[in-house]
Amino acid sequence: MNYQVILKNSVLIMILFSLFSIQAQSQNERRFIRRGTSLYQDSNYLDSEIEYRKALEKKDKSFEARFNLADALFKQEKIDDALEQFQSITSQSKDKALLSDIYHNIGNGFFAKQELDKSIEAYKEALRNDPLDDETRYNLITAQKMKQQKEQEKENQDQDKKDNKEDQKKEDQKKDEQQQQDQQQKEQEQKEQQQQQQQQSRDELSKENAQRILNSIEQDEKELQEKLRKVKASQSNKIEKNW
């Protein structure tokens, strides 16, 4: 959502001329202020700033010149300088309407800097001086809504970070469990492989033993056959001699 606040600038500059006594100002100061105001109305804010500063050189405590200078600075987006000027004159007037406008613009300055708490407090101070100022009330509501939105966004971001952290924790835990399972499976496979190798070795030994036994039996049978053959031959020889 694009939040915008209502500005109070040139209109106030025009009515300020009727709020101050001309007798309290020097002719040179008035001349610079008139020139600065003319340039301001032509949207020549830099040159109007120069003229208002010249007026302040003539009369450093000129409320009108300082207020108008603050407006010219604000128009050039020199927010910090504008705030400094507005804040410097909050104690120079007892007029509630003027104070309301000053704090309204201070609120705008802090709003532009996204310092919403300070902006909200300035708008509230403006309304304390002029409770019927709808423009300030609108700006106050706008600043409060923006603050609420930012707090909600921060809360969502914090929740997302928390969720991401939990997700990462679960993912790490899942990885650990998977690694443990993989390790257990690997150990099981190694164990089975060892058992297979041992069984294969036993099988090979059994075959070798069986072959040795078979060979031994065959050898014994040959020897036995040889002995029988010799015995038969011997018996045959004895029979022939008896005849």
C-alpha positions in Angstrom: 0.0 0.0 0.0 1.3 3.5 -1.0 0.9 5.8 2.0 0.8 9.5 1.5 0.4 12.4 3.9 -1.1 15.8 3.4 1.5 18.6 3.3 1.0 22.1 4.7 3.3 24.5 3.0 2.6 27.4 0.6 -0.9 28.2 2.0 0.6 28.8 5.4 3.3 30.9 3.9 0.7 33.3 2.4 -1.3 33.7 5.6 1.8 34.3 7.8 2.1 37.8 6.5 -1.1 38.8 8.3 0.0 37.1 11.6 3.1 39.2 12.4 3.6 42.8 12.9 5.4 44.5 10.1 6.8 47.0 12.6 8.7 44.2 14.3 10.8 43.4 11.2 13.3 45.5 9.2 12.6 46.6 5.7 15.5 44.4 4.4 14.2 41.3 6.1 10.7 41.9 4.7 12.1 42.4 1.2 14.0 39.1 1.3 11.0 37.3 2.7 8.7 38.7 -0.1 11.3 37.7 -2.7 11.6 34.2 -1.2 7.9 33.7 -1.1 7.5 34.8 -4.7 10.2 32.3 -5.8 8.6 29.6 -3.6 5.3 30.1 -5.4 7.1 29.7 -8.7 8.4 26.4 -7.4 11.9 27.8 -7.4 12.7 26.3 -4.0 16.5 26.6 -4.0 16.5 30.3 -4.7 13.7 30.9 -2.2 15.8 29.1 0.4 18.6 31.6 -0.4 16.3 34.6 0.1 14.9 33.2 3.4 18.5 32.7 4.7 19.3 36.3 3.7 16.3 37.4 5.7 17.6 35.4 8.7 20.9 37.1 8.4 19.0 40.4 8.9 16.9 39.0 11.8 18.1 35.7 13.1 14.9 35.1 15.2 12.5 35.8 12.4 9.7 33.3 12.9 8.3 33.8 9.5 11.6 33.5 7.6 12.6 30.4 9.5 9.2 28.7 9.0 9.2 29.5 5.3 12.9 28.4 5.1 11.8 25.0 6.6 9.1 24.7 3.9 11.6 25.5 1.1 14.0 22.9 2.5 11.3 20.3 2.8 10.3 20.9 -0.9 13.9 20.1 -1.8 13.8 16.9 0.3 16.4 18.3 2.7 14.4 16.7 5.4 16.9 16.9 8.3 17.5 20.6 7.7 13.8 21.3 7.4 13.1 19.4 10.7 15.9 21.4 12.4 14.2 24.7 11.4 10.7 23.6 12.3 11.8 22.3 15.7 13.8 25.5 16.4 10.6 27.6 16.3 8.2 25.4 18.4 8.9 27.6 21.4 8.7 30.9 19.6 4.9 31.0 19.3 1.9 30.6 21.6 -0.5 30.6 18.8 -2.2 27.2 18.8 -3.0 27.3 15.1 0.6 28.0 14.2 1.9 25.4 16.6 -0.5 22.8 15.1 0.9 23.6 11.6 4.5 23.4 12.8 4.0 20.0 14.5 2.0 18.9 11.4 5.0 19.6 9.2 7.4 18.0 11.8 5.2 14.9 11.6 5.6 15.0 7.8 9.3 15.3 8.1 9.6 12.2 10.4 7.1 10.4 8.1 9.4 11.1 5.1 12.3 9.6 7.1 10.1 6.6 8.0 10.6 7.4 11.7 7.0 6.6 12.4 6.9 6.8 16.2 8.2 10.3 16.1 5.9 11.2 13.2 2.9 9.9 15.2 3.8 11.8 18.3 4.3 15.1 16.3 0.8 14.6 14.7 -0.7 14.0 18.1 0.9 17.2 19.4 -0.5 19.1 16.4 -4.0 17.8 17.2 -3.5 18.8 20.9 -3.2 22.3 19.6 -5.9 22.0 17.0 -8.2 19.0 17.6 -10.4 19.9 14.6 -7.6 19.6 12.1 -8.8 16.9 9.8 -5.6 16.9 7.6 -3.5 16.2 10.6 -5.9 13.5 11.8 -5.7 11.9 8.3 -1.9 11.9 8.5 -1.9 10.5 12.0 -4.1 7.6 10.9 -1.9 7.1 7.8 1.2 6.9 9.9 -0.4 4.6 12.4 -1.6 2.2 9.6 1.9 2.2 8.1 3.4 1.4 11.5 0.9 -1.4 12.0 1.7 -2.7 8.5 5.5 -2.6 9.2 5.0 -4.3 12.5 2.9 -7.0 10.8 5.6 -7.4 8.1 8.3 -7.7 10.7 6.2 -10.2 12.7 5.7 -12.2 9.5 9.4 -12.1 8.7 10.2 -13.2 12.2 7.7 -16.0 11.9 9.2 -17.0 8.5 12.7 -17.0 10.1 11.4 -19.1 12.9 9.6 -21.5 10.5 12.7 -21.7 8.4 14.8 -22.4 11.4 12.4 -25.1 12.5 12.4 -26.5 8.9 16.2 -26.5 8.8 16.3 -28.2 12.2 13.9 -30.9 10.9 15.9 -31.2 7.8 19.2 -31.5 9.7 17.5 -34.1 12.0 16.2 -36.0 8.9 19.7 -35.9 7.4 21.2 -37.2 10.7 18.7 -40.0 10.8 19.3 -40.9 7.2 23.1 -40.9 7.8 22.5 -43.2 10.8 20.4 -45.5 8.7 23.0 -45.4 5.9 25.7 -46.2 8.4 23.7 -49.0 9.9 22.9 -50.4 6.5 26.6 -50.1 5.5 27.6 -52.0 8.7 25.0 -54.6 8.0 26.2 -55.1 4.5 29.8 -55.3 5.7 28.7 -57.9 8.3 26.8 -59.9 5.7 29.7 -59.7 3.3 32.1 -60.9 6.0 29.7 -63.8 6.8 29.5 -64.6 3.1 33.3 -64.6 2.8 33.6 -66.8 5.9 31.0 -69.2 4.6 32.7 -69.2 1.2 36.0 -70.0 3.0 34.4 -72.8 4.9 32.8 -74.1 1.7 36.2 -74.0 0.0 37.8 -75.8 2.9 35.1 -78.4 3.0 35.6 -79.1 -0.7 39.4 -79.3 -0.2 38.9 -81.7 2.7 36.4 -83.8 0.7 38.8 -83.9 -2.2 41.7 -84.9 0.1 39.6 -87.6 1.6 38.5 -88.8 -1.8 42.1 -88.8 -3.0 43.1 -90.7 0.1 40.4 -93.3 -0.4 41.4 -93.7 -4.0 45.0 -94.1 -3.0 44.1 -96.6 -0.3 41.9 -98.5 -2.8 44.8 -98.6 -5.2 47.2 -99.8 -2.6 44.6 -102.4 -1.5 44.2 -103.5 -5.1 47.9 -103.7 -5.5 48.2 -105.9 -2.3 45.4 -108.1 -3.5 47.1 -108.5 -6.9 50.3 -109.5 -5.2 48.5 -111.9 -3.0 46.8 -113.6 -5.9 50.1 -113.7 -7.8 51.8 -115.3 -4.8 49.0 -117.9 -4.4 49.2 -118.7 -8.1 52.9 -119.3 -7.9 52.5 -121.7 -5.0 49.9 -123.8 -6.8 52.1 -124.2 -9.9 55.0 -125.5 -7.8 52.8 -128.1 -6.1 52.0 -129.6 -9.5 
